[in-house]
Amino acid sequence: MPGKGGILDIRSAESIEYPCPPRPGRQHTEKKGFIPMKLFPKKIPALLAALALLAAACCAVAEEAEDPLAPFVLHHGDRTVPKIAITVDDCYESATEWILKDAELCRRYDVAMTFFPVVYTGCLDEKYRDLWQEVLDSGCEIGTHSNRHLKLGNRSRIGLIGGLERAQEALDRTLGYHYEIRWFRPPYGSIDGGSKLTKQQVIDAVQTYGFDHVVHWDVSETIDLEKALKDIQNGSILLFHAKKKDTLFLEKLIPELLDRDFELVTMSELFGFDPPETGGELYIYSDEVFQ
């Protein structure tokens, strides 16, 4: 450092560390905390790549925050907890055999699934009361896939809401008691706009009925076991259908998931809810409730 009168102060200079190139034939040790300039060219590309990834992640978060569907459509649960939800769609009357076999799998392995039946396939006829009671007794949960397998955007607002009412009414009638349907998976997994409703109108109608969320999925592999095991992670929601092929696949998949220390739970358990409420009066459809 310059001393008084512009003369170099030797005592101050002695405390300053000056990096210098190594002398020939002598081992050079860098001073602690010093990064040689010659290393920077190698570090710059990696640094730029890291910054680019960080920027992309920030953009993705910003886009998700701006997307009105982000808090509405559930693709997965908590990624830090080893719980996953197996979900089974459609449940046609012709597939009641496979619904029962799925429930038997749950009893055998002490796991749970969530079923999403469509009403007007005949599977919720009262003659199947014992079947659906067995589903519940095996520890599973029942949601809804609406009353008809129609794209929500192609239904009127009243038709969409009425379909959800019909689903609750049908399930209560089948069971013989009220069972609160907590989860809704839209047909085709879609809440996009269509010929009658925009996407936002679909969301508004679903929320008007009383569902805060709709259920999507992040894994739908039902053929390649290794691929399914690679894709499944903490919080995953798995999509299956009530049919022979999917049940046979589950027979192979479930023990593998248990060996990997995953807990197979209902949708309510995945998101930290108690089981749906039961009891009380049966739900009765009314076309005047949501007019």
C-alpha positions in Angstrom: 0.0 0.0 0.0 1.3 3.5 -0.7 2.7 5.1 2.5 3.0 8.8 3.3 4.4 10.9 0.6 3.6 8.2 -2.0 6.4 5.9 -0.8 5.6 2.2 -0.6 5.2 1.1 3.0 7.2 -2.2 3.2 5.5 -3.3 6.4 2.1 -3.2 4.8 3.4 -4.8 1.6 4.7 -7.8 3.5 1.1 -8.7 4.6 -0.2 -8.8 1.0 -0.3 -12.2 -0.9 0.9 -11.9 -4.5 0.3 -15.0 -6.6 3.2 -15.8 -8.9 3.9 -18.6 -11.4 5.9 -21.6 -10.1 9.7 -21.5 -10.6 11.2 -24.2 -12.9 12.2 -27.3 -11.0 10.4 -26.3 -7.9 7.0 -27.6 -6.6 4.5 -24.8 -6.4 1.8 -24.6 -3.8 -1.1 -22.2 -4.3 -2.0 -20.1 -1.4 -5.2 -21.0 0.4 -8.2 -19.4 -1.1 -6.5 -18.5 -4.3 -7.9 -19.8 -7.6 -5.4 -19.7 -10.5 -6.6 -17.7 -13.4 -5.7 -20.5 -15.8 -8.5 -22.6 -14.4 -11.2 -20.1 -15.2 -11.6 -20.9 -18.9 -12.4 -24.5 -18.0 -14.9 -23.4 -15.3 -16.8 -20.9 -17.4 -18.7 -23.3 -19.6 -19.9 -25.3 -16.6 -20.8 -22.2 -14.8 -22.8 -20.9 -17.8 -24.6 -24.2 -18.1 -25.5 -24.2 -14.5 -26.8 -20.7 -14.8 -28.9 -21.7 -17.8 -30.4 -24.6 -16.0 -31.2 -22.3 -13.0 -32.8 -19.8 -15.3 -34.9 -22.5 -17.0 -36.1 -23.8 -13.7 -37.0 -20.3 -12.5 -39.0 -19.8 -15.8 -40.8 -23.1 -15.3 -41.8 -22.2 -11.7 -43.0 -18.8 -12.9 -45.1 -20.4 -15.7 -46.6 -22.9 -13.2 -47.4 -20.1 -10.8 -49.2 -18.2 -13.7 -51.1 -21.3 -14.8 -54.6 -21.3 -13.3 -54.7 -25.1 -13.4 -51.5 -25.5 -11.3 -53.3 -25.8 -8.0 -56.4 -27.4 -9.6 -55.0 -30.4 -11.5 -53.2 -33.0 -9.3 -50.5 -34.9 -11.2 -48.7 -36.3 -8.1 -48.3 -36.1 -4.4 -45.4 -35.2 -2.2 -42.1 -36.1 -3.9 -40.3 -36.4 -0.6 -42.5 -39.2 0.8 -42.4 -42.8 -0.6 -46.2 -43.1 -1.1 -47.9 -43.7 -4.4 -51.5 -44.1 -5.4 -52.8 -46.7 -7.9 -55.9 -45.5 -9.6 -58.4 -47.6 -11.7 -60.6 -45.9 -14.2 -63.9 -46.7 -16.1 -64.9 -49.9 -14.3 -67.4 -51.0 -17.0 -70.0 -53.6 -16.1 -68.2 -56.1 -18.3 -65.1 -55.6 -16.1 -66.6 -56.4 -12.7 -64.5 -59.6 -12.5 -61.3 -57.5 -12.7 -62.5 -54.9 -10.2 -63.0 -57.8 -7.7 -59.5 -59.2 -8.6 -58.0 -55.8 -8.0 -59.6 -55.7 -4.5 -58.3 -59.2 -3.9 -54.8 -58.0 -4.8 -55.2 -55.2 -2.2 -56.1 -57.7 0.5 -53.2 -60.1 -0.5 -50.6 -57.4 -0.3 -52.2 -55.1 2.3 -52.2 -52.1 -0.2 -54.9 -49.8 -1.4 -56.2 -48.4 -4.7 -58.7 -45.7 -5.7 -61.4 -46.5 -8.3 -63.0 -44.0 -10.6 -66.2 -45.6 -12.1 -68.3 -44.2 -14.9 -72.0 -44.4 -13.8 -73.7 -45.2 -17.1 -71.6 -48.3 -17.8 -73.8 -50.3 -15.5 -71.1 -51.0 -12.9 -73.0 -49.0 -10.2 -76.2 -50.9 -10.5 -77.5 -52.0 -7.1 -76.9 -55.7 -8.0 -73.2 -54.9 -7.6 -73.6 -53.7 -4.0 -71.5 -56.5 -2.6 -68.7 -55.9 -5.1 -68.3 -52.2 -4.2 -68.6 -53.0 -0.5 -65.8 -55.5 -0.9 -63.7 -52.7 -2.6 -64.2 -50.5 0.4 -63.7 -53.3 2.9 -60.3 -54.1 1.3 -59.2 -50.6 2.2 -59.7 -49.0 -1.2 -61.4 -45.7 -2.0 -64.1 -44.8 -4.6 -64.0 -41.5 -6.6 -65.9 -40.7 -9.8 -65.2 -40.5 -13.5 -68.5 -38.7 -14.0 -71.8 -40.2 -15.2 -70.8 -40.4 -18.9 -67.4 -40.7 -20.5 -67.7 -37.4 -22.4 -65.2 -34.6 -22.7 -66.2 -32.0 -20.1 -65.8 -29.1 -22.6 -68.5 -30.7 -24.8 -71.1 -30.6 -22.0 -73.2 -27.8 -20.8 -72.5 -26.3 -17.4 -75.7 -27.9 -16.0 -75.0 -31.2 -17.8 -71.5 -31.3 -16.3 -72.6 -30.5 -12.7 -75.6 -32.8 -13.1 -73.3 -35.6 -14.1 -71.3 -35.2 -10.9 -74.6 -35.2 -8.9 -75.7 -38.4 -10.7 -72.4 -40.0 -9.8 -72.9 -39.3 -6.1 -76.5 -40.4 -6.2 -75.6 -43.7 -8.0 -72.8 -44.6 -5.6 -75.0 -43.9 -2.5 -77.8 -46.0 -4.0 -75.5 -48.9 -4.8 -73.9 -48.9 -1.4 -77.2 -48.3 0.5 -75.7 -45.5 2.5 -74.0 -42.1 1.9 -70.4 -42.2 0.9 -68.8 -38.9 0.2 -67.0 -38.8 -3.2 -63.9 -36.8 -2.7 -62.0 -37.2 -5.9 -62.9 -36.6 -9.5 -61.0 -37.7 -12.6 -62.3 -36.1 -15.7 -63.0 -38.4 -18.7 -59.9 -38.6 -20.9 -58.1 -36.8 -18.0 -59.1 -33.5 -19.8 -60.5 -30.3 -18.6 -59.8 -28.5 -21.9 -62.5 -26.4 -23.5 -64.8 -27.9 -26.1 -67.8 -27.1 -28.2 -69.8 -25.7 -25.2 -67.5 -24.7 -22.4 -64.1 -23.0 -22.2 -61.4 -24.5 -20.0 -62.1 -21.9 -17.3 -65.8 -22.5 -17.5 -65.1 -26.2 -17.0 -63.0 -25.4 -13.9 -65.7 -23.1 -12.6 -68.4 -25.7 -13.0 -66.4 -28.4 -11.3 -65.6 -26.1 -8.4 -69.2 -25.0 -8.2 -70.2 -28.6 -7.6 -67.6 -28.8 -4.8 -64.4 -30.4 -6.1 -61.3 -28.3 -5.3 -59.2 -30.4 -7.5 -59.3 -33.0 -10.3 -57.0 -36.0 -10.4 -54.6 -36.6 -13.3 -51.5 -38.9 -13.2 -47.8 -39.0 -13.9 -47.4 -42.7 -14.8 -49.6 -44.7 -17.2 -47.3 -47.6 -18.2 -49.2 -50.9 -18.3 -47.0 -53.0 -20.6 -43.3 -52.6 -19.8 -42.6 -53.4 -16.1 -39.0 -52.0 -16.2 -40.2 -48.7 -17.7 -43.0 -48.4 -15.1 -40.5 -49.0 -12.3 -38.1 -46.4 -13.7 -40.9 -43.8 -14.1 -42.5 -44.3 -10.7 -41.2 -42.0 -7.9 -42.3 -40.7 -4.6 -45.8 -39.3 -4.8 -46.7 -40.8 -8.2 -50.3 -41.3 -9.3 -50.5 -44.4 -11.5 -53.3 -44.8 -14.1 -54.9 -48.2 -14.8 -58.2 -49.4 -16.1 -60.5 -52.2 -14.9 -59.5 -54.9 -17.4 -57.6 -58.1 -17.6 -54.4 -56.7 -19.0 -54.0 -54.1 -16.3 -54.9 -56.4 -13.5 -52.3 -59.0 -14.7 -49.7 -56.2 -14.9 -50.5 -55.1 -11.3 -49.9 -58.6 -10.1 -46.3 -58.2 -11.2 -45.9 -54.5 -10.4 -47.2 -54.4 -6.8 -44.6 -56.8 -5.2 -41.8 -54.9 -7.0 -43.0 -51.6 -5.6 -43.2 -53.1 -2.1 -39.7 -54.4 -2.5 -38.6 -50.8 -3.2 -40.3 -49.7 0.0 -43.1 -47.8 -1.5 -46.4 -47.5 0.4 -49.4 -48.0 -1.9 -52.2 -45.8 -0.6 -55.5 -44.2 -1.5 -55.8 -40.8 -3.0 -56.9 -39.4 0.3 -53.9 -40.9 2.1 -51.6 -39.6 -0.6 -52.7 -36.1 0.1 -53.1 -36.4 3.9 -56.9 -36.7 4.2 -58.9 -39.0 6.5 -61.1 -41.5 4.7 -64.3 -40.1 3.2 -67.2 -39.6 5.5 -70.0 -42.1 5.4 -73.6 -42.3 6.8 -76.5 -40.0 6.8 -79.1 -39.5 4.1 -78.5 -40.8 0.6 -77.7 -38.1 -1.9 -80.6 -37.3 -4.2 -80.1 -35.6 -7.6 -81.8 -32.3 -8.1 -81.6 -30.2 -11.3 -82.5 -27.1 -9.3 -79.6 -27.1 -6.8 -77.0 -25.5 -9.0 -79.2 -23.5 -11.4 
